[in-house]
Amino acid sequence: MARYVFITGGVVSSLGKGIASAALGALLQARGYKVRLRKLDPYLNVDPGTMSPTQHGEVFVTDDGAETDLDLGHYERFTGVSATKADNITTGRIYQEIIARERRGDYLGATVQVIPHVTNAIKDFILADHGGADFVLCEIGGTVGDIEGLPFFEAIRQLSQELDPGQAVFVHLTLLPYIPSAGEMKTKPTQHSVKELRSIGIQPNIILCRCDRPIPADEKRKIALFCNVRESSVIEARDLPTIYEAPLAYHEAGLDTELLKHFGVTVAPAPDLGKWETIAQRLRNPDGHVSIAVVGKYTELKDAYKSLIEALQHGGVANNVKVDISWIESQAFETEDDAIAALEGVNGILVPGGFGERGAEGKIAAVQFARERNVPFFGICFGMQMACIEAARHQAGLKGASSSEFGAAKHLIVGLMTEWVKGNELEKRSAEGDLGGTMRLGAYEAVLAAGTRSSAIYEGATTISERHRHRYEVNARYKDKLEAVGLRFSGMSPDGVLPEIVERVDHPWFIGVQFHPELKSRPFEPHPLFASFIGAAVEQSRLV
């Protein structure tokens, strides 16, 4: 019988509920339990697919093609359990399904209301197939008091009453600020947050206090007294040098032990945290460092590249080096001279995914710099497309080569594909369709050419599976012209229609991929492309 942990937040957003949920899942896993993590997002969007990366952060894509919240990336990286469409729900999706049912007459003429119809739909999502997990951790997005979150809080309140006694625990994350002018840590924000939560019928069992220093004993006692929890249930969640130290820090603070006590589990296997100690040690004591320039268009919000940042760090772990990321706004340079000034001295250049024409010329200039200066280059999705356009313009003599995403051009190296094969099925999309859900999404296979760098990186594999999220594809009709100037198409879709990987045969390390390898990288299993890219950057640093 599964036990349910509901993680809520208060005071302010961005306190780290996602990391706390992932770390708690990792601790339970380290004790031998099977876990499943889910995210409930109160916003009205059906999914984050049409939301601006600078407002919401990255869109994390699952193998089965769901566009989900970035916290699912944390869940996967910490537990290694692949998320699915069943692990992320939004208010928009719930209302979409309820209205569809109402239109079909499924409610038999009943008045459709938030209670019980919306709350029942939320509870159904929480209880749906969890694959036999011992613990199901459900993170509620936003903060207590948000009007859009009320149906979710009501749903988990109801569910805690409907489940058997001892089958649900509430963990509430709050801010415990230190006021320098007063020389004190203030508990009042936490008290008010818990008071708000209790006013809607939820008594937290454990309070996680985000802070930048140890919590004095008096403050712990005060929080326990005013928030109606035992003192041992006030857990310190201090700022850490790296997120991968969170499982160790939370265990030291007693989080997993206290949680199991609330579930009545007094005898449990001791957690095996050896791999977390190893990863923390390697991150704290690298042998050196490399500089990687990320030339992107959403650099003002680093969460837009959350999985990319983590995958680069994983590549650093694989090579026992620290990866220093230089963030470069692709609009900041549109000429070769600008690129030289910005990129001189870096050990590697990465051009990530993106949408739209803004900043495209800067990305093309970055590709040209990497090609001509023999700097290791990694192009992901849009980055691969810009690498193909750069080769067409500057090497193949195809003046004005461009993408149909940017408008009409004589040579459309990149275009909108309306049909492709996935498995044994033909998938279609329309150029005039809605933006949401019209991309090539989820896991697709690619066939690798023997004897290529890409095949070697994947340890000789002939077929790989990677996650995609894009609308536009490199036009395979230009394959021969681009290969004639040294850009080899080393990975193709199984039907040979869609280019998946390109690489340069005359370059130390130059690879572009149409998929998003960062989505499958883990701290204990760095993605081979990132491990190889950082390895090439290490070699480059020795030449400088």
C-alpha angles and dihedrals in degrees: 000000000000121000119215128222117191115200116198133173138216146183097028138002125250094046091132108264090151093054091043091052092046093046092049090050089051091051093051089046090051088058091056099261124135112237139192124191127204135182125213111197117193098201119113097238113109087229135339092261096106096037121109113257089222090060104036106017126234125344110236114213125207128211091257092055104259119149103218146168117288091244089075086066089058090049092053095044094050100041105023089227109136113232124226139195087275092066102065128051133172134196087247093058093045093051091044091057094042093051091048090053092047091052090051090052094244092142092059095230097311120146105257111228142169088251116071104000102048094037090047090053090051091049091049089054093050093048097042120117109315098176097249095302119174091212128027112197115200119191117200111213123228125019134296109271095038106131093221091054097057096092090053094050090047091050094053090044090055092044093053088058094045096050121080116274111279093021098105133050129184120217116189122195117205140167120258103191126197114220108209095196090055095036089225142115108232121221097180096092089054092047092052092046092053090045089055090049093049091049089066092048103266121121110193115227095198129028117205110201116204108211143149097228140027116294112243115237092244092056091049090052091048093051091047092049098046096038096046098239131119116263093246088059092064100092126191115232101186126185111268135202090237134011090235089071090062097091090051093046094046092049091050089050089052101246099139093041092051092046092053090049090057088053090051093249103139096160114050135152114271111253119256101222097164095116091050091051089050094050092047091050093050092049092049096046112035121170092232144324141256131203118231121186113212108199104198143144101228097052094130089077113042092195086073085074100033098134090042092054091049093046090053090051089049088053087052091052090051089056096034093239135119114246114220110199120209109199113214122184105226091219089060091081129030099164136061092250091054090051093050092051093049100040104037110125101013119131096218141008125216124188109193134198125289145146132245137022098281110113095004094122091053090053091050089051089052091052091050091050091051093047096047096041095043091237114157107263131196119185118189122196103309086024091060090049091052089049090056092047091049091053091047094051102039104029111020094046094237099145115204093018108168148139127278085230086074097045137266120342138162094243113035101191088171124040145162112272113208099187135034139154124251112184105314096334133091112228122199139191135181127232088222096047127114115283093235115089097354097111133093096267135181134006119350130170125242129194115224124214114238118249095026128125089244092056090049092050089053088050095253096311115160096198129033135179121220137166121256137198115172145101102209129065136195108259108246090205087079092052096104094047092050094044089052089065095047104272104124121200098223098167129042137171112267091259091052093238104105124054111227105172134021126184138176118244093198098051134082092237123347119150133158123189130190092211132066109253091174089074092067100041118115130187090241093039108036112197108260093232092055093043090051094044093052089045089056090048089053090054090048091052090057090056095053 
